[in-house]
């Protein structure tokens, strides 16, 4: 049987009422319409102007807050069944992280194959049913079922997250994408700081059962929000910076019968390794910043830091400062204003110096004010990397394969997060290392990673300068 070769050319054609338009023509028309209406994309104006993004943002923000309710209620339920059992608490964190790593082979493919809006709706509705079910688990004998439900809930989120993030290029314009991604990340940061605090008080006053119901309700609200989202005419990518690698217009050849979803993503990253590098930015950042979460918890129980209250009050202030750092960090660097491949990468690299500085402060002082400043600096750096790495992928990777690349990025990141946090706990409890020594090791890791990425940055800049500028085109149903 003869195997036919499939020729593919990446393109960016948009089908509208006036026929087929190129991405550039579509962008010009969008800007002309925005100019007539007096609309200028911004952090607040996009929420009021772009109804679809506003619905997506509202649904995700409420759902994110509800997740903290479930986490606190889950921990409280386990502690009521087995008081003081920290192994079961650690198992909760592992159960939350495991789905992204275990399901990497399917979640990216699902994100690229199914309708992103409908897929998001289904994931939220199934998550609501799963969360409501947790409220009925009251006995020790059913504790394994409770953990299974937590696994299912986070497996659904592992599928939903790349679906939602790869939906952004389909509901916002080029000029809006930078603000949409930033708002999305900042909202998560605020919910991380505020949601846990509200969830703790809610569980204390109303009980854990109602916490599960609240989280389930937020999933239903999110599903309703996605139902009313309207996507733009189909577009493969909305590249903001000039991609000189050829990934957006090169014609290349493959045997379609040999392509599977994972192989397709593998060969794409192999052919365009700069996208692999950008997919690894969060993961390399986690090698440095995730130890800090365990360090903060440990120091919150140190009486030297109880200036503003006991350990619970100190931990609440710590989470609040993490939220503030994540909120204001992206505004501290010009890459958010001047979007280009090099400025986004440069901003991410500088963030490693934020980590280094934060750890040095933690290592050398026991002053509560300096402690909070160190938290702010570290959190600011982590969110700069988070936003910039997301934009580098969303701007450059064709939408047909974007879900798989985002799933790969988050799976590796989640796996390293859990590993680093467990190892940090091991250093404290088994190796009996001091906080100062752990901070020193983390600062060295941050510095080494900074040097590594500086070397890569110089290499990438030279590579961009060598490549001729290319036009954005996409043709065909498959990439490789």
N, C-alpha and C positions, 0 to 999 in steps of 0.2 A: 504493500500500500504506500503510495507516495505521500510524503509528509510535506505539507505546504508551509512555506516560510511566510511569516506575517511581518510586513513592514509597518513600522509605527513611527509617527512623528508627533512630538508633543505639540499641543496647540492651545489656544485660548480663545475659542470662538463662542460667542454668546448669541443664542437664538432668541429673537424678540419679535414684536409685531411687524417691524420694518424689514424683516429678513435676517440674514446672518451678518453679524458685526464682529469685528475683531475686538479684543480686550481693550486696546488703546482707544478705539472709537467709542466703545461703551463708557470708558472712563471720562472721555471728553464730554459726552452727552450728560453724564451724571453731574460733572462739575458745572456745566452750563445751567442745568436745572437747579442745582444748589445755589448758584450765583443769583438766579432770578428770584428765588425764594428768600434770599438773604441768609441762608443757612451756612454756618461754618462749623465743621466737626470739632467737638471738644468733649471734655470729660463729663459735662452735665448736659450739653445740648444733644449729644447722641442718644441719651436716654429718652428725651422728650421728642426728638425728631424721628428716630428709627423705632417704630412700634414693635417690630419683630425682635430686635435686640433687647428692648426693654422687657418684653415678655420672657425671653430666655434668661435674662439677668435676674428678674424677680423670682422666677421658679427655682433657679439654681441657688440663689441666696437663701431663700427660705428652707430649701432642702438641706443646704450645708449647715444651717443653724440647727435643724432637726437632728442631724447626724450626731451632734454633740450631746443632745438629750439622750439618744440611744446609748452612746458610749458610757456616759455617766451612770445611766440606769442599769446598764449591763454590769459594770464594775460593782455597783452597789448590790445588785442581786446576787452576784457570785460571792461577795464578801459576807452577805447575810447567810448564805448557805455554808460557806467555809471561811469563817473569820480568820484573817491573818495569813491566808494562803496566797503568797505572792507568785507562786508558779502558775496558778490559774489566771492571775492578772496578766502575767507575761504572755500566757497562751492567748488571751484576748487580742493583744497587739499583733501576735503572729497570725492569728486567724484573719484579722483585718487586712494584713499585708499579703498573705499567701495567694489569694485569687489572681492578682495582677501578674505574679511570677508564674503560676501554674497554668494560666490560661492564655499565655502570650501567643500560642499557636493559633488561637481562634478569634480573640477579641479584635485584633486589627483587621482581620478579614471581614468580620461582621460589620465593622465600622465603615469599610469601603464598599461592601456589597449591598447592604440594606439602605432603605430610605432613612436619612439621618433624623428627620423630624419624627417619623413614625416609630423608628427604633428607640428614640429617646422617650416617647410616650409609653411604649410597652415596658421599657426598663423601669420607669418610675411607678407604673401601676403594679408590676410584679414586686417591686421593692416595698410598696405600701402594704400589700398582702403579707409579705414576709415579716415586716416590722410589726404589724398588728398581731401576728401569730406569736411573737415573742412575749406579749403581755399575758399569755395564758400559761406560760411555763413557771410553775411555782415550787415544784418538788426537786429534790436532789437527783432522783432517778432520771428525770428528764433533762438534766444539765447538758448531756451530749447533744440533745436535740436543739437546745438553745445555742450552743456553739455552731451547730450545723446551719441554723437559720442566720446567724451572724456571717458565716462564710458565704451563704447564698446572697445575702444583702450586699456584701462587698464584691462578690462576683458580678452582680448586676451593675454595680457602680463601675467596675473595671471595664465593662462593655459600654456603659453609658458615657463615661468621660471622654474617650476619643470620638464618640459620635457627636457629642455636644461641641467639643472644641473644633472638630473639622466642619461643623455647621457654620461657624462664624464667617468664613469666606463666602458663604452662600446667602448671607442675610445682611452683610455690611459691605460698604464700598472700600476701595483701597485706602482712602484717607481716614475712614472710620475704624479700620481694623486695629491700628495701633492703640486707639482709645478703648475699643471693645475688649481687647486682650488685657490691657492694664486694669480696667475697671473690674473685669472678671476676677483677676488675681487679687486685687486690693479688697474686693468684697469677701473673698475667702479668708483673707488675713483678718479682717474685722470680725468675721464670724468665729474664727479660731480664738480670738481674744475675748469676744463678748458672749458667744454662744455657750462656751464651757461654763462661764460664770453664771449666766442665766439658768442653764441646765442644772447646775449644782443647787441653786436656791429653789428651783422648781421641784426637783426631786426631793429636797428636804421638806418642803411645805405640802406637796401634793402626792408624793409617792412615786415609785418607779413605774408603776403600771400606766399612769397617765402620761409619763414621758414617752413611752412607746407609742401611745395613741397620737400624741402631738407630732412625733416624727413621721408616723404613717400618714397623717393628714397633710404634712408638708409635701410628701411625695405626690399626693393626689393633686394638690395645687400646682406643683411643677408640671404634671402631666397635662392639666388643663391649659396651662400657659403655653406649652409646646404645641398644643392642638391649634391654637390661633395664630401661630407663626406662619408668615408667608415668605417663601424663599424667592430669591431673585432668579431670573432666567439662568439656566445651567451654565456654569463657568468652571473651567478646570483649575485655574489658579489665578490669584490676583497679586502678581509679583510687584513688590514696591521698589526694591533696589534692582540695579542692573545685574542680572545673572550672566556672568561671562564664562561659565563653565561649559555651556552648551546643553545643560540639562533641560532647558525649556524649548530648544528648537532643533536639536540634533536628530537626524534620521538614523535609526539603527535597526538591526535585524534580529529576529529570534524565531525559534520554533515554538509556536503557540501550544502544541501538544505537550511540550516539556514544562510548561509554566504552571506552577501552583502559586497560591497567594504568598506563601512565605518565601519561595524562591524568587518570585517577582520582586519582593521588597529587598531581599538579599542582594540581588544583582543590581538593583537601583542604587543601593548604598555603596556597593563595591565600585560601580562605575563613577559615582559622584561622592567621593569620600568626605567632602566638606560637609555634606548633610549628615553623615555618620558622626562627624565631630560635633556638630551642633546638637544632635540627639544625645550626645554623651555629656553635654555641659551640666545638666542638672545632676547627673550621677556623680561626676567628679566633684561637684560642689557638695554633694551629700557626704562624701568622704571626709569633708572638713566640718560642715556645719551641724551634722546630726549628733555628734558627741555632746554638743552644747545643751541639747534638750535634757539629757541625763544629768549634766553638771548643774544646770539651773535647779532641777528638782532637789539634788543633793544639798546645794548651798542654801536652799530655802528653809531647810531644817537646821541650819547653823545659826545659833543665837547671835552671832556677830552681825547678822543681816536682819535682825528683827527690830529695826528702828521704827517701822511703821505698823508693827503688830506681830502676831504669832506666825507660825509656819504657813498656815492656810492663807492668812492675809498677805504674806510675802509672796507666796506662789501666785496669788491672784494678781498682784502688782507685776510680777514677772510676765505673766501671760498678757497683761495689758501693754507692757512695754514692747513685747514681741509684736503685738498688733500694730503699735505706733511705728515701730521700725519698718515693718513691712508696708505700712501705709505711706510713709513719707520717703522711704528709700528711693523709689524710682524717680521722684522729682529732684533728687540730688544730683542726677547725672544727665548730661545733655543728649545722650543717645535716645532718650524718650522724645525729645523735640525734633532732632535731626535724624530721621530714619535712613539708615543705609546698612549694608551688610557689615562694613568695617566698623562703624560706630557702635552697632549693636554688639559685635564681638568684643570690641575694645571695652565697652562698659561692663560686659560679663567678666572679663579678665581682671579689671580693676577691683571687682567685688571680692576677689580672693585676698586682697590687701585689707579689706574690711574685716574678714574673718581673722586674719593674722593680728590686726590691731585689737579686736575684741578679746581674743585669747590672752594676749599680752597683758591687757588691763586686768582680766580675771586672775591671772597668775600672780600679779604683783600687789594686789590691794584687797582689803576686806571692808572698804568703805561702801556703804549701800548706794550712794549716789553714783560712784564710779562703776559699781556693779550694774546698775541700771543703764548707764551710758554704754557699757560694753555690750549689753543685751541689745540695745537700740542699734548700735553699729553693726553687729553681726546679723541681725534680722534685716536691716536695710540691704546689706550685701546679698543675702539669700534671695530676696524678692527681685532685686535687679537681675540676677541670673535667671530666675524663674520666668520673668516677663520677656527678657531679651531672647532667651533660647526658644521660647514659644513662638515669638515673632519671626525669628530666623527660619523656622520650619514652616510656619503658616504662609509666609511671603514667598518661599521658594519651592516647596514640594508640591507637585501637581495634586489636585484634590482627589483624583482617583486612587492615589496610593497614600494620601496623607494620614488616613486613619490607622493604617498599619505602622507607619513610622512613629506616630504619636503613641500608639500602644506599646511599641518596642521601647520607646523613651521612658514611659511611665513604669513599665514592668521592671526594667533594669534599675531605675531610680528607687522604686519601692523595695526591691530586693536588697539593695545596698543600705537603704535607710534602716531596715530591720536588723541587718547584720551589724552595722556600726553601733546602733543603740544597744544591742545585746552584748557586743564586745566591750562597750564602755561600762556597762553594768558588771561584766565579768572582771574588768580591771579594778573596779571598786570592791566588789564582794569577795572575789577569789584571790586576785593578785595583791589586793590591799594597797593599790597605788594611791597616792595623794592627789587631791584636786589640782595642785600646782603642777605635778608631773604630767597629768593627763592634759592639762591646758598647754603645757610646753610641747608635748607630742603633737597635739592638734595644730598648734601654731606652726610647727615645722612642716607638717603635711600641707597646710595652707600655703606656705611660702614655696614649697616644691611644686605644687600645682600651679601657682602663679607663674613661676619660671617656665614650666612646661607650656602653658597656654601663651605666654609671650613669644616663645620660639615658634609655636604654631601660627600665631598672628602674623609674624613677619613672613613666614612661608606663604600664608594665604594671601597676603597683600601682594607679594611678588607674583603669585599665580594669577591673581585677578588682572594685574597689569600686563601679563603676557598674553592673556586671552583676548581675542577681539570681541567687541560688543556684539550682542546678539539680540534679535527681535524675539518676542514671545509668541510662540505658536504651539498649538496642540491639535493633533489629529489622531483618530483611532480610538478603539475601545480598550486596548490594553497598552501597558507601558513597555513591557519587555518580551 
